Amino acid sequence: MTTAHIKVFSESSIIVKGLEIRLEDANIGSITKDHINSGNIAGFGALGRMVELFILNTDLEKAAPILETYKEEINS
């Protein structure tokens, strides 16, 4: 199997940071892409949920319960 990063979540930076911390606690590495800050640096704005969280596809099975629990918590 090829190892690749896959997008698992997209939201505001503070919400993404909360999930990132939970994944770190479970020893799951992640990468964030912050299109808002990138746009500001480049001189144009960005709208919407522009912070994305990526994990390795090999960690998806381990991360799935954490993702589901976190989504339930932020939506309740």
VENMO-V240991 format. One record per helix or strand of 3 or more residues. SS is the DSSP state (~ for helix, > for strand). FROM is the first residue (numbers start at 1). TO is the last residue. If there is no record, write none. Layout:
[[SS,FROM,TO] [SS,FROM,TO]]
This chain:
[[>,5,11] [~,13,25] [>,31,34] [~,35,42] [>,51,56] [~,57,74]]
